[in-house]
Amino acid sequence: MATQLRIPVLDVCIIVGYILLVLFIGVFASRKTKVTSQVFFLAGRSLPWGVVGAALFASNISTIHLIGLTASGYNEGLVWGNFEWMASFTLILLALVFASFYFRSNISTLPEFLERRYSPASRSILAFMAILAALFIHIGMSLYAGAIVFEQFFGINVIASILIVAGIVSIYTVLGGLKAVVLTESVNTVVLLVGACLITAFAFRALPAHGIHTLAQFRAAAKPDQLHMLQTHSSAGLNWYAVFLGYPVLGVWYWCTDQTIVQRVLGARTEVDAQLGPLFAGFLKILPVFLLVLPGVIAYVLFHGLIGNNSNQTLPVLISQLIPTGLRGLISAAVLAALMSAVSAALNSSGTLVAVDIVKRFRPRITDQRLVLVGRVSSIVIMLLAVLWSTQGGRFTSIFAAINVIASDLAPPITTVFLFGVFWRRGTKEASVVTLLAGFLMGVTSFVLDLPVFGSSKLITDGLGISFMMQAWWMFCICSLIFVIVSLFTPPPAEENLKGLTWSNPLAVIFGPPLRKASDPRIVAALLLLAMIVLYYIFR
């Protein structure tokens, strides 16, 4: 039996109008440009820093974040905001440490960089891992999270929601490539921020009606430590030391080496744009703590009797209880914006990986037109596989926690080979291959041991008391040890093969050419770093 929609006609019109707008921008905005491989995969390397930063932010803030961060704010509080604020530090690393190498190398994919630094084998392994991450995390789980939202809001069947959104995103991503993706992401960023601001504003507005007039009253109504970013005894395993040790391992993988994210940097028009874009995104990442996590805390104060233990209902309850008709349609468009941005970003990057890192390597003489066709066809195939996987999303009790646990198992070897690759000239191609393979096997083993297939006990997290963040840290330490030992027992790389791929020393990142103007990426990075230190001091 078909489920009846529970959304007013005005809101339906707003949502449909937004979908048509996105389709128009994505399909017709790129019609004036011939879709070559450079345009399809890298937007013709024409993106200014503002578009790069907005696209980085939009491709990251998915529906999983909208649901997961509000739900996590409801459960544990601001401590989950560390995933947003710590991202600013890794975006500084992307801007100052990695972006220059990526841009100067004129690469199209991150696995291509590993081939230049190490070997073709390293490229193949990373491409395989990146495609898996795009399929299972970025696309599959995002589709399911979006479908859950629309089922809860409007009564639309989960499978129907998945198919509708997958179809819309596939149209403009497959036809227009990266240029269409980043143009729609720029629009989606604005809609997303406006929608999140509305939720936050209405949540604060509702506090006095519930007897909350002062900060002291708000603190008293919230859970203990719910308004602290840094905690010593976090029920979510996010103790302050776990955050500062474990998150950089995840953050370097995600923000500095993941094709879905870094592809926007590769499409920048200049090296300075490639550096300023991530820094702009770093400033934008300050906002979700106030626009997503904090509303979750407010939802606990206002509606914990209504939400109860079902924290995934936090965002739908906030919208249904606080947002009037009309604006509810705009908020729904913001949710749709987040979903489409994340899925289109991963879809385009995975198509790029298949075309550039797999097909072109085995068929180097393939024509430009056929390479674009391969990218399009592979994007469709990956989308179909992700749709099938997304129907299994109901097996996970917490999608947001699930993607971070998977990331903690996947990230350590990749972070290791990239960090040592740009900072240690002695690192060898043999060390890269051994570290990637050993780290991948460790990650799979860790995930299986911590997956409660039989019963509800997690052997590592519950049995050994090692949270997923600390698991990421210790696996990074093991991978680093493997990398160093293998490097020292294998022949060093030729110096001519390292030119333009490694830093002469770590301080060269900061003390490079003289500072000439206020827009120098190092000055902007220093301002972002100062802002983050001040914020952490205030919300410690």
C-alpha positions, 0 to 999 in steps of 0.5 A: 500500500502506498504511503500518503504524504504528510507534507503541505502543498506549499512545502511540496512546491518549494522542494520540487522547485529546488530540485528543478533549480539544481537540475537546471544549474547542473545540466545547463550551466555546463552546456556551453563548455565542451565536456573533455576529460579535464572538464569532466574530472577536474572542471577544467582546472578553473575553480576559484578558491571560494568555490573550492571551499564551498564545495569542500564544505558541501561535499562533507556535510551530508544528511548523515551529518544533519541527522547524526550530529543533532542526534549526537548532540542530543545524546552526548553533547558538544563533544561530537563537535570535535569532528567538525572543529578538528577538521579545521586543523587538518584543512590547514595541513591540506592547504599548507602541506599537501595542496602545493604538491598536488597542484604542481604535480598536475595530477588528476587523482590521489592514487596518481600522486602515490604512483609518482612518489612510490610505485604503480602498485601503491596507486592500485591499492589506494584506488581500490580502497578509495572506491570502496570508501566512496561506495560503502560510506559516501554514497551508500550510507548517505542515500540511506540516511536521506531516505530515512529523513524523507520517510520520517518527514513525509511518509515516502517509502525508503526504497522510493526515496533512494531511487528518486534521489539517486536518479536526480544526482546521477543525471547532472553528475554523469552529464556535467562532471565535476564542474556541474557538481561544484556549481550545484554544491555552491548553491547547496552550501547556501541553502544548507547554511540557511536551513541550519540557521533557521533550525537553530534560531527557532530552537533558541526562540522556543527556550523561554516558553519552556522556562529557560531564560538564562545560560545557568538554567540551560546548563542545569536542564542539560545533561552533565558535560553536555556543553563541554567540547573536551571531556575526560570521561566521555561515554562516546569514547571521545575523551580529549586525548582520544580526540587529539590523538585519533582524529588527526589520523582520520582527518588526514585520510579524509581531508588530505588524501580522499579523492572525494574531497581533494578532487575539488582542490585538484580543480583549482585554477591556481596554486593559491586558490588550491590553498585558500579554498581549504582554509575557507572550508576550515572557517566554514567548519566552525559553524556546524557545532552551533548549527547542528550539534547545539540544536541537538542539545537544545532538543534534549532540553525541550523535547527529551520526553518526546524523543526518548531514546530514539535520538535519530528522531532529534532533527525531525522532531525539531522541524515538526515541532518548531518550523512553520509551513513554508519554512519547513519546505526550505529546511527540507530543501537543505536536507536534500541539498546536503544529501545531493552534495555528498552523493554527487561528490563521491559519485564523480570521484569514484568515476574518476578513479575507475577511468583514470587509475584503472582503465587509462593505466591499462589502455594508455592510448584511449581517446579523450571522448572514450575516457569521459564515457568510461567515467560516466558508465562507471559512475552509473554502475557504482551508483547502482551498487551503492543503491543496493548497499544502501538498502542494508542501512537499517542493519546499523543502529547508528549511521554516524557512528558506523561511518566513523568506525569504518573510517578509523579502520581504513584511515591509518595505513593511508595517513601513514604513507602520505605523511611519511611520503611528503616529510621523509625522503627515505620512505621507499616504494616497498614500505608503501605497499607493505604498509597499505596491505598490512594496514588494510588487513589490520583494519578489516580484522579490527572491524570484524572483531568489533562488529557484534555479529553474535550478541552485542559485545564488541571485543576491542571496544568493550572487551579491551576498553579501546575506543575507535578513536584510540584504535585509529591512533594505535594502528597508525603507530603500528603502520608507522613502525612498519613503514620505517622498518621496511624503508630502512631495509630496502634501497632508498628512492632515487633523488631525482624521483623525489623532486617536487614530491617531498618537503626538504624539511617540515619547517619549509612548510612555514618558512618558505618564500617571504610573506608578500600580502595579507592573503598569503595562505600562511597568514590565513592559516595562522588566523584560522589556527588562532580562531580555533585555539580561542574557541577551544578555550571558550568551550573547553 
